[in-house]
């Protein structure tokens, strides 16, 4: 019988991670290659080649390829988007210029709004108007659309966004305008707001549509290049891309709606933490993913990641709950709720003009990398600091593929940080790590405490190449129940690509008071969304029995400006969607009041509530690879002992002789008492004094305080 494999490739800022799973045996091969920022597709192919070579399999044995990438986000951040035009209702031409009357820092008088992705001269208003119920007040002026199209064609635009007022209720005018544009400007891609984000609030809808269309040519070309290279090498597998919401969709769907994949890479890590946590019996998890460029924290409650619609792409910084709202371009698509900060292994340490030691957000990245790489980088980084503190093995970084130079790390910290501050190099290195830890603790609190959750009720799951180095210290600060270090943490995000399902999000605005709700109209709208989702999944080859639907609604108290999303019904399959009943609405009301109390600290159960948006997720279930139990490992801890190394711990007021263990030789049930270091090819786990680590039967390290 021919073996069947799944390949996941996750492109990060410093390394590209890959994981190959044998569907029959559960055998896993992992690997990392340097990322290639100038041509991410090359890093993808380097990773794919390596996995096939090391597993000694032929390309035709790979059945499924799933990709996580930040190419969509990077295009917006770097301003490398297609030349785009914008057409809207007459009188709303300046929609993208006006944006919102908010700023990320209330008292920053020097703040400038993000530069519109479409220059004003390429924005056009055309006569047309619908009322809030979708009735035509002013017919579409097709001559005006034609004239705007002619001007855009002469300007050489590659993409056009269309956003008419109230098109979310009735898309008739947008549909006709789209046809005219496609006829006159056939070389440009066109996105309609009624197709991309059919929700009320015209600026959010317009921004989402503009972002979608301006990155479409870039993303489509990128994905096509990967697909062509894979086919040329005989790899004819199904090709999927991770979405921001944690599901996957096809390369074809991603090429048409790339706005749904802006947080593709980071989302995969949260999905991996969800899958692993549920499998181990931990449904309340804080995921912590620290790579070479950034650190990301996400919250999983009752086995489900938190999803938000309040996301901005291209913001210079991200805090929680709108603290930086207005710093980027908003999108109205489901995104896993993440707090992301510039604190990765490659984040650069520096001394500011006031003589204060700072870390990040600038990163040494993959090229030239930290000073200890000796690839031309001279700035000290978190990796250099951990090396000086003895926490990294200079001969075993990436399993020995990269040799680290401790002298280069020492010199970089001495010249840039220690001397200007009048400190010892070791103290400066420890300061770098602690400053980074403080920033990451803040991120963990933002995603938990600031959302109304107590981190003491959660376990911390740490992964990414640098995550296990810092996890124990972070967990101690937030008083997490335990720390889970998965097997091969450096490639855990890539694993997340292979344990999720096909998903498509369908949305419809329907504003009605709950006490005046027309259940028949509500059910009819959900049935329409369900049919749309079902047809999409069937086109992608999903069988009826593998399809289910999750129904959610956005609710708010009457008079409020913003809403909260609550579940209406979950996991309904082909045979089960039954008409909505009063009891489901009552449960949704109760869930809304609880959510409001958690988010804002109060609720008002006696106040009238209204529905705002209906949301349906069509899910195509993919068989998940199973976990393999450890076998053949000697439970004798002595067999895993590698060496004794001098490692710095503040709890011990300096360097101590610390045992070093080879993770691949640790057997199930083994308990390590801190201080201790556990090394593996793609990461290093630091166990602090006062903590112990136990290896479970699947090879995960569980750290707890004793």
Residue pairs with C-beta under 8 A, 6 or more apart in sequence:
1 24
2 61
3 22
3 23
3 24
3 57
3 61
4 22
4 23
4 24
4 61
4 63
5 20
5 21
5 22
5 23
5 55
5 57
5 61
5 62
5 63
6 20
6 21
6 23
6 62
6 63
6 64
6 65
6 66
6 498
6 625
7 18
7 19
7 20
7 48
7 51
7 62
7 64
7 65
7 66
7 237
8 18
8 19
8 20
8 21
8 65
8 66
8 67
8 68
8 268
8 494
8 495
8 496
8 497
8 498
9 16
9 17
9 18
9 44
9 47
9 48
9 65
9 66
9 67
9 68
9 494
9 497
10 16
10 17
10 18
10 67
10 68
10 69
10 265
10 268
10 491
10 493
10 494
10 496
10 497
11 35
11 40
11 43
11 44
11 67
11 68
11 69
11 70
11 71
11 265
12 35
12 70
12 265
12 291
12 292
12 293
12 493
13 35
13 37
13 70
13 291
13 292
13 293
13 294
13 344
13 346
13 363
13 365
13 366
14 34
14 35
14 291
14 292
14 293
14 344
14 345
14 346
14 363
14 365
14 366
14 369
14 465
15 32
15 33
15 34
15 35
15 291
15 292
15 366
15 465
15 490
16 32
16 33
16 34
16 35
16 36
16 43
16 44
16 46
16 47
17 30
17 31
17 32
17 47
17 490
17 491
17 493
17 494
17 682
18 30
18 31
18 32
18 33
18 47
18 48
18 50
18 51
18 491
18 494
19 28
19 29
19 30
19 31
19 51
19 488
19 491
19 494
19 495
19 497
19 498
20 28
20 29
20 30
20 51
20 52
20 55
20 57
20 62
21 27
21 28
21 29
21 498
21 625
22 28
23 63
23 623
23 625
25 628
26 625
26 626
26 627
26 628
27 628
28 488
28 628
29 51
29 54
29 55
30 488
30 490
30 491
30 494
30 681
30 682
31 47
31 50
31 51
31 54
31 491
32 47
32 398
32 465
32 490
32 491
32 682
33 43
33 46
33 47
33 50
34 43
34 366
34 367
35 43
35 365
35 366
36 42
36 43
36 46
36 366
37 365
37 366
37 367
40 69
40 71
40 222
41 222
41 225
41 226
41 229
44 67
44 69
44 226
45 226
45 229
45 230
48 65
48 230
48 235
52 58
52 59
52 62
58 234
59 230
59 233
59 234
59 235
59 236
60 234
60 235
60 236
62 235
62 237
63 237
63 238
64 237
64 238
64 240
64 498
64 622
65 230
65 235
65 237
65 238
65 239
65 240
66 240
66 241
66 242
66 248
66 497
66 498
66 500
67 226
67 239
67 240
67 241
67 242
67 264
67 497
68 241
68 242
68 264
68 265
68 267
68 268
68 493
68 494
68 496
68 497
69 222
69 241
69 242
69 261
69 264
69 265
70 264
70 265
70 266
71 218
71 219
71 222
72 215
72 218
72 219
72 258
72 259
72 261
72 262
72 264
73 262
73 263
73 313
73 314
74 80
75 81
75 214
75 215
75 218
75 219
76 117
76 211
76 214
76 215
76 262
76 313
76 314
76 329
77 313
77 314
80 218
81 117
81 214
81 215
81 218
82 157
82 158
82 159
82 189
82 213
82 214
82 215
82 216
82 217
82 218
83 122
83 155
83 156
83 157
83 158
83 159
84 117
84 118
84 122
84 157
84 158
84 159
84 160
84 161
84 210
84 213
84 214
85 118
85 122
85 123
85 124
85 148
85 152
85 155
85 157
85 159
85 160
85 161
85 188
86 96
86 118
86 122
86 123
86 124
86 160
86 161
86 162
86 163
86 206
86 210
87 123
87 124
87 125
87 126
87 145
87 148
87 160
87 161
87 162
87 163
87 177
87 181
88 95
88 123
88 124
88 125
88 126
88 162
88 163
88 164
88 165
88 202
88 206
89 125
89 126
89 128
89 129
89 164
89 165
90 125
90 126
90 127
90 128
90 144
91 125
92 125
92 165
92 202
93 120
93 123
93 124
93 125
94 120
94 123
95 123
95 163
95 202
95 203
95 206
96 116
96 117
96 118
96 123
96 206
96 207
96 210
97 116
97 120
97 123
98 203
99 113
99 114
99 116
99 203
99 326
100 203
100 325
100 326
100 330
102 325
102 326
103 111
103 113
103 326
103 327
104 111
104 315
104 316
104 317
104 323
104 324
104 325
104 326
104 327
105 111
105 324
113 326
114 314
114 327
114 328
114 329
117 210
117 211
117 214
117 329
118 161
118 210
118 214
122 152
122 155
122 157
124 144
124 148
124 151
124 152
126 140
126 141
126 144
126 145
126 148
126 177
127 138
127 140
127 141
127 144
128 138
128 139
128 140
128 141
128 164
128 173
129 136
129 137
129 138
129 165
130 136
130 137
130 164
130 165
130 166
130 167
130 169
130 170
130 173
131 137
131 166
132 166
132 169
133 169
134 166
134 169
134 170
135 170
136 170
136 172
136 173
140 172
140 173
140 176
140 177
142 176
142 180
145 176
145 177
145 180
145 181
146 180
146 184
149 160
149 180
149 181
149 184
149 185
150 184
152 160
152 181
152 185
152 188
153 184
153 185
153 188
157 185
157 188
158 187
158 188
158 189
158 217
159 188
159 189
159 190
159 191
159 213
159 214
159 216
159 217
160 181
160 185
160 188
160 189
160 190
160 191
160 213
161 190
161 191
161 193
161 206
161 209
161 210
161 212
161 213
161 214
162 174
162 177
162 178
162 181
162 190
162 191
162 192
162 193
162 209
163 174
163 192
163 193
163 202
163 205
163 206
163 209
163 210
164 173
164 174
164 177
164 193
165 202
166 200
167 173
167 174
167 192
167 193
167 194
167 198
167 205
168 193
168 194
168 197
168 198
168 199
168 200
168 205
168 508
168 509
169 509
171 192
171 194
171 195
171 198
174 192
174 193
174 194
174 195
175 192
175 194
177 192
178 190
178 192
181 188
181 190
182 190
189 213
189 216
189 217
189 220
190 213
191 209
191 212
191 213
191 216
192 209
193 205
193 206
193 208
193 209
196 205
196 208
196 209
196 212
196 257
196 259
197 204
197 205
197 208
197 209
197 331
197 332
197 333
197 507
198 205
198 507
198 508
198 509
199 205
199 332
199 507
199 509
199 613
200 509
200 511
200 612
200 613
201 332
203 330
204 330
204 331
204 332
205 332
207 329
207 330
207 331
207 332
208 259
208 330
208 331
208 332
208 333
210 329
211 259
211 262
211 313
211 329
211 331
212 257
212 258
212 259
215 258
215 259
216 255
216 256
216 258
219 254
219 255
219 258
219 261
220 255
220 258
223 239
223 241
223 251
223 254
223 255
224 251
224 255
226 239
226 251
227 239
227 251
230 236
230 237
230 239
238 250
238 541
239 250
239 251
240 248
240 249
240 250
240 251
240 502
241 248
241 249
241 250
241 251
241 254
241 261
241 264
242 248
242 261
242 264
242 265
242 267
242 268
242 271
242 496
242 497
242 500
243 249
243 260
243 261
243 264
243 267
243 503
244 260
244 261
244 262
244 263
244 264
244 267
244 311
244 333
244 334
244 335
244 336
245 260
245 267
245 307
245 333
245 334
245 335
245 336
245 503
245 505
245 617
246 267
246 270
246 271
246 274
246 305
246 307
246 336
246 500
246 503
247 500
247 501
247 502
247 503
247 504
247 617
247 619
248 497
248 500
248 501
248 502
248 503
248 622
249 260
249 261
249 502
249 503
249 504
249 540
250 502
250 540
253 504
253 536
253 540
254 260
254 261
259 331
259 333
260 333
260 505
262 311
262 313
262 331
262 333
262 335
263 311
263 335
263 336
263 338
265 493
266 289
266 296
266 298
266 336
266 338
266 340
266 493
267 335
267 336
267 338
267 496
268 493
268 494
268 496
268 497
268 500
269 287
269 289
269 296
269 298
269 463
269 464
269 492
269 493
269 496
270 287
270 289
270 298
270 300
270 305
270 336
270 338
270 496
271 305
271 336
271 496
271 497
271 499
271 500
272 287
272 463
272 486
272 492
272 493
272 495
272 496
272 499
273 285
273 287
273 298
273 300
273 461
273 463
273 492
273 496
274 285
274 287
274 300
274 303
274 304
274 305
275 495
275 496
275 499
275 500
275 624
276 461
276 484
276 486
276 492
276 700
277 283
277 285
277 300
277 303
277 459
277 461
277 484
278 303
279 627
280 484
280 696
280 698
280 700
282 459
282 461
282 484
283 300
283 301
283 302
283 303
284 300
284 301
284 302
284 457
284 458
284 459
285 299
285 300
285 458
285 459
285 460
285 461
285 484
286 297
286 298
286 299
286 300
286 444
286 447
286 448
286 455
286 458
286 459
286 460
286 461
286 478
286 480
287 296
287 297
287 298
287 299
287 300
287 461
287 463
288 295
288 296
288 297
288 440
288 444
288 460
288 461
288 462
288 463
288 464
288 467
288 471
288 474
289 295
289 296
289 297
289 298
289 462
289 463
289 464
289 467
289 492
289 493
290 296
290 343
290 344
290 345
290 440
290 462
290 464
290 465
290 466
290 467
290 469
290 470
291 344
291 345
291 464
291 465
291 466
291 467
292 344
292 345
292 346
292 363
292 365
292 366
292 383
292 465
292 466
293 342
293 344
293 346
293 347
293 363
293 365
294 340
294 341
294 342
294 343
294 344
294 363
295 340
295 341
295 343
295 344
295 439
295 440
295 443
295 464
295 466
295 467
296 338
296 339
296 340
296 341
296 443
297 338
297 339
297 340
297 440
297 443
297 444
297 446
297 447
298 305
298 306
298 336
298 337
298 338
298 339
298 447
299 305
299 306
299 337
299 447
299 448
299 451
299 453
299 458
300 306
301 453
305 336
305 337
306 336
306 337
306 447
306 451
307 334
307 335
307 336
307 337
307 565
308 334
308 335
308 336
308 337
309 332
309 333
309 334
309 335
309 565
310 322
310 325
310 330
311 330
311 331
311 333
311 335
312 318
312 324
312 325
312 326
312 327
312 328
312 329
312 330
312 331
313 328
313 329
313 331
314 328
314 329
315 324
315 327
315 328
316 324
316 327
316 328
317 324
317 327
317 341
317 342
317 361
318 324
318 338
318 339
318 340
318 341
319 339
319 446
320 339
320 446
320 447
320 450
320 451
321 446
321 450
321 451
333 505
334 505
334 615
334 617
337 447
337 451
338 447
339 443
339 444
339 446
339 447
340 443
341 360
341 361
341 439
341 440
341 442
341 443
342 360
342 361
342 362
342 363
343 359
343 360
343 361
343 382
343 436
343 439
343 440
343 443
344 360
344 363
344 382
344 466
345 370
345 381
345 382
345 383
345 386
345 465
345 466
346 363
346 364
346 365
346 366
346 369
346 370
346 381
346 382
346 383
347 359
347 360
347 361
347 362
347 363
347 364
347 381
347 382
347 436
348 359
348 360
348 362
348 363
348 364
348 379
348 380
348 381
349 357
349 358
349 359
349 379
349 380
349 381
349 382
349 384
349 385
349 413
349 416
349 417
349 432
349 435
350 357
350 358
350 359
350 362
350 379
350 416
350 417
351 357
351 358
351 416
351 417
351 420
351 421
352 358
355 420
355 421
357 417
357 421
357 428
357 431
357 432
357 435
358 435
359 382
359 432
359 435
359 436
359 439
360 436
360 439
363 381
364 370
364 371
364 377
364 379
364 381
367 375
368 375
368 376
368 377
369 375
369 377
370 377
370 380
370 381
370 383
370 384
370 409
371 377
371 378
371 379
371 380
371 381
371 384
371 405
371 408
371 409
371 411
371 412
372 383
372 384
372 387
372 394
372 404
372 405
372 406
372 408
372 409
372 412
373 402
373 404
373 405
374 405
374 408
378 412
379 412
379 416
380 409
380 412
380 413
380 416
380 417
380 432
382 432
382 433
382 436
382 466
383 392
383 404
383 409
383 466
384 408
384 409
384 412
384 413
384 429
385 409
385 413
385 428
385 429
385 430
385 432
385 433
386 392
386 429
386 433
386 466
386 469
387 394
387 404
387 406
387 409
388 406
388 409
388 410
388 413
388 425
388 426
388 429
389 426
389 429
389 430
389 433
389 647
389 648
390 645
390 646
390 647
390 648
390 655
390 658
391 469
391 647
391 648
391 677
391 684
391 686
392 404
392 469
392 684
393 645
393 660
393 679
393 684
394 403
394 404
394 405
394 406
395 403
395 404
396 679
397 403
397 404
398 681
398 682
399 681
399 682
410 425
413 425
413 428
413 429
413 432
414 425
414 428
417 423
417 428
417 431
417 432
418 424
418 425
418 427
418 428
421 428
423 431
426 648
429 648
430 648
430 650
433 470
434 650
436 470
437 470
437 473
437 474
437 477
440 470
440 474
441 474
441 477
441 478
444 455
444 460
444 474
444 478
445 455
445 478
448 454
448 455
448 458
448 478
449 455
451 598
451 599
452 597
452 598
452 599
452 601
453 598
455 478
455 479
455 480
456 478
456 479
456 480
456 481
457 481
458 480
458 481
459 480
459 481
459 482
459 483
459 484
460 471
460 474
460 475
460 478
460 480
460 482
460 483
460 484
461 483
461 484
461 486
462 468
462 470
462 471
462 474
462 475
462 483
462 484
462 485
462 489
463 485
463 486
463 489
463 490
463 492
463 493
463 683
464 489
464 490
464 492
464 493
464 683
465 489
465 490
465 682
465 683
466 683
467 485
467 489
467 683
468 485
468 489
468 678
468 683
468 684
468 685
468 686
468 701
469 683
469 684
469 685
469 686
470 686
471 483
471 485
471 685
471 686
471 703
472 483
472 674
472 685
472 686
472 687
472 688
472 691
472 703
473 686
473 688
474 480
475 482
475 483
475 703
476 688
476 691
476 705
481 704
482 702
482 703
482 704
483 701
483 702
483 703
483 704
484 700
484 701
484 702
484 703
485 678
485 683
485 685
485 693
485 700
485 701
485 702
485 703
486 492
486 495
486 700
487 663
487 698
487 699
487 700
488 495
488 680
488 681
488 682
488 683
489 680
489 682
489 683
489 685
490 681
490 682
490 683
491 682
498 624
498 625
499 624
499 625
500 622
501 619
501 620
501 621
501 622
502 537
502 540
502 542
502 619
502 620
502 621
502 622
503 617
503 618
503 619
503 620
504 533
504 536
504 537
504 617
504 618
505 615
505 616
505 617
506 529
506 532
506 533
506 615
506 616
506 617
506 618
507 529
507 613
507 614
507 615
507 616
508 525
508 528
508 529
508 613
508 614
509 612
509 613
509 614
510 521
510 522
510 525
510 611
510 612
510 613
510 614
511 610
511 611
511 612
512 518
512 521
512 522
512 610
512 611
513 558
513 608
513 609
513 610
513 611
514 555
514 585
514 589
514 608
514 609
514 610
514 611
515 608
515 609
517 585
517 611
519 579
519 580
519 581
519 582
519 585
522 580
522 611
522 614
523 579
523 580
525 614
526 551
526 577
526 580
526 614
526 616
527 577
529 614
529 616
530 549
530 577
530 616
530 618
532 618
533 549
533 616
533 617
533 618
534 547
534 549
534 618
536 618
537 547
537 618
537 620
538 544
538 547
540 620
542 620
544 574
545 573
545 574
546 620
546 621
546 622
547 573
547 574
547 618
547 619
547 620
547 621
548 571
548 572
548 573
548 619
548 621
549 571
549 572
549 573
549 577
549 616
549 617
549 618
549 619
550 567
550 569
550 570
550 571
550 572
550 616
550 617
550 619
551 567
551 568
551 569
551 570
551 572
551 614
551 615
551 616
552 565
552 566
552 567
552 568
552 614
552 615
552 616
552 617
553 565
553 566
553 568
553 588
553 611
553 612
553 613
553 614
553 615
554 563
554 564
554 565
554 611
554 612
554 613
554 614
554 615
555 563
555 564
555 565
555 566
555 588
555 589
555 592
555 609
555 610
555 611
555 612
556 562
556 563
556 564
556 609
556 610
556 612
557 596
557 604
557 607
557 608
557 609
557 610
558 607
558 608
558 609
558 610
563 612
563 613
564 592
564 595
564 596
564 599
565 615
566 588
566 591
566 592
566 595
567 588
567 591
568 580
568 584
568 588
569 580
569 584
589 609
592 609
593 603
593 604
593 605
594 603
596 602
596 603
596 604
597 603
627 698
628 698
629 668
629 697
629 698
630 667
630 668
630 695
630 697
630 698
630 699
633 665
633 666
633 667
633 668
634 665
634 667
635 667
635 668
635 669
635 670
636 667
637 661
637 666
637 670
637 672
639 665
640 661
640 662
640 663
640 665
640 666
640 667
640 670
641 659
641 660
641 661
641 662
642 660
642 661
642 662
642 679
643 659
643 660
644 657
644 658
644 659
644 660
645 657
645 658
645 660
645 677
646 655
646 656
646 657
646 658
647 655
647 656
647 658
647 675
647 677
647 686
648 654
648 655
649 655
649 656
649 658
649 675
649 688
649 689
651 675
651 688
651 689
651 690
652 675
652 689
656 675
658 675
658 676
658 677
659 672
659 676
659 677
660 676
660 677
660 678
660 679
661 672
661 676
661 677
661 678
661 679
662 678
662 679
662 680
663 678
663 679
663 680
663 685
663 699
663 701
664 680
666 672
666 678
666 695
666 699
667 695
668 695
668 696
668 697
668 699
669 694
669 695
669 697
670 694
670 695
671 692
671 693
671 694
671 695
672 678
672 687
672 692
672 693
672 694
673 687
673 692
673 706
674 687
674 688
674 689
674 690
674 691
674 692
674 693
675 687
675 688
675 689
676 687
676 693
677 684
677 685
677 686
677 687
678 684
678 685
678 687
678 693
678 701
679 685
685 693
685 701
687 693
687 703
690 705
690 706
691 703
691 704
691 705
691 706
692 703
692 704
692 706
693 701
693 702
693 703
694 701
694 702
694 704
695 701
695 702
696 702
